[in-house]
Amino acid sequence: MDGYKEMYYRLFGKITDIIKELQSVQQETEEIFLSQETEKREGTCLAKKRSK
């Protein structure tokens, strides 16, 4: 009957690893998005300055 503990801990550990990986990927993609938004804003500001 103790086999369930091994299965539970293995499953819990794997799920924890996957959650950490998903959080890491989410953070990476958020940083990419924010950097693109910053580039867009900077490009818009430069375009306005050039047109003046």
Secondary structure, 3 states (H helix, E strand, C coil): CCHHHHHHHHHHHHHHHHHHHHHHHHHHHHHHHHHHHHHHHHHHHHHHHHHC
